[in-house]
């Protein structure tokens, strides 16, 4: 981060990795980036796998601009993998998935900032300058918004079928909705991963759905809308993966 701050102070920045599967939008990010840092050196990847390959080949970016909806990304785990690979590099997430829950999860996981994809170019430039200066940036529409457990309805009240789950299955279902992979669920509940898989198989059967995504969409779509983007079906599905 210090190198990035020094670069920002001198009006330049080095390598930047843009991860977005839409070439036109990726080009737009490139153009906006060069308006702030004319000497930057953008590299582009259309999938998380391609981005990780660039890192393995020696790319050492000062900044990553990351879209959440990629062909090989399932939920927040895609951002988590990238952040694990580059723990000291700021990652600005720019996405059409704009529910408050998604934004909160990203910031808690270590994102340097978040912008919705429809943000105007001046706002993007402001975010880039803030992050380059070592600060975190979140679109003003999300500041001060919180979604606490105390405000949420009882889990089983969200959908009649949830009342049919056992207490352990409900705990697992909540973690699925938070975007946790099986390994992480096993760790947090102190269970064997095979046991978690067995519980998930059973709860899917009880809920009458085929997979984790459908189960979480069932839960998320039953929740009342809260704030910005909460009614977006894509955003509701994101945390389920």
DAJO-V194433 format. One line per field, one symbol per residue. ss: DSSP state (@ for helix, = for strand, . for the rest). A space follows every 50 residues. Layout:
BEGIN
ss = ???
END
This chain:
BEGIN
ss = .@@@@@@@@.....=====...@@@@@@@@@@@@@@....=====..@@@ @@@@@@......====..........@@@@@@@@@....======....@ @@@@@@@@....====....@@@@@@@@@@@@....==.@@@........ ....@@@..@@@@@..@@@@@@@@@@@....@@@@@@@@...@@@@@@@@ @@@@@@@....@@@@@@@@@............@@@@@@...
END
